[in-house]
Amino acid sequence: MSEEFNEVIKQELFKLISTPGIEIENIPEIINSKYNTNFSYERIYNFLSDEYLKHNLDHGRRLCCRF
């Protein structure tokens, strides 16, 4: 865990997670090959989970259906 997510990698993660057709399991491979890093799936997943909880990335949408 010596490597940190810099702003460029963070922006790339957010772009990849919001791109249709890209599976979350493939994101570490894409990031590691593009930026020559060695991030694991768990580390990226934990980062995205933390960011979701910190910033409420669903922008106020409810998880239940509204009738």
C-alpha positions in Angstrom: 0.0 0.0 0.0 2.9 2.3 -0.5 1.3 3.8 -3.7 -1.4 6.4 -3.3 -4.1 7.3 -5.8 -3.1 10.6 -7.3 -5.7 12.9 -8.9 -5.1 11.6 -12.4 -5.7 8.0 -11.3 -8.8 9.1 -9.3 -10.3 10.8 -12.3 -9.6 7.8 -14.5 -11.2 5.5 -11.9 -14.4 7.6 -11.8 -14.4 7.7 -15.6 -14.0 4.0 -15.9 -16.6 3.2 -13.2 -19.2 5.3 -15.0 -18.4 3.9 -18.5 -21.0 1.4 -19.7 -19.6 -2.0 -20.7 -16.6 -1.9 -18.4 -16.8 -4.4 -15.6 -15.4 -3.5 -12.2 -13.3 -6.6 -12.3 -11.4 -5.2 -15.3 -10.6 -1.8 -13.9 -7.4 -2.8 -12.0 -6.0 -4.3 -15.2 -6.8 -1.2 -17.1 -5.3 1.2 -14.5 -2.3 -1.0 -13.8 -1.4 -1.3 -17.5 -2.1 2.4 -18.3 -0.2 3.9 -15.3 2.3 1.2 -14.6 1.0 0.6 -11.1 0.2 -2.5 -9.0 -3.2 -1.8 -7.5 -5.3 -4.8 -6.4 -9.0 -5.2 -7.1 -9.7 -4.9 -3.3 -7.8 -1.7 -3.0 -9.6 -0.1 -5.9 -13.0 -1.4 -4.7 -12.4 0.0 -1.2 -11.3 3.3 -2.5 -14.5 3.6 -4.7 -16.6 2.5 -1.7 -15.1 5.1 0.5 -15.6 7.8 -2.1 -19.2 6.8 -2.6 -19.9 7.0 1.2 -18.0 10.3 1.5 -19.6 12.2 -1.4 -22.9 10.4 -1.8 -22.2 9.7 -5.5 -25.8 8.7 -6.2 -26.7 12.4 -6.1 -29.7 11.9 -3.9 -31.4 9.2 -5.9 -33.2 6.7 -3.7 -32.5 3.0 -3.8 -36.2 2.1 -3.6 -38.8 2.6 -6.3 -41.0 5.7 -6.1 -44.7 5.1 -6.8 
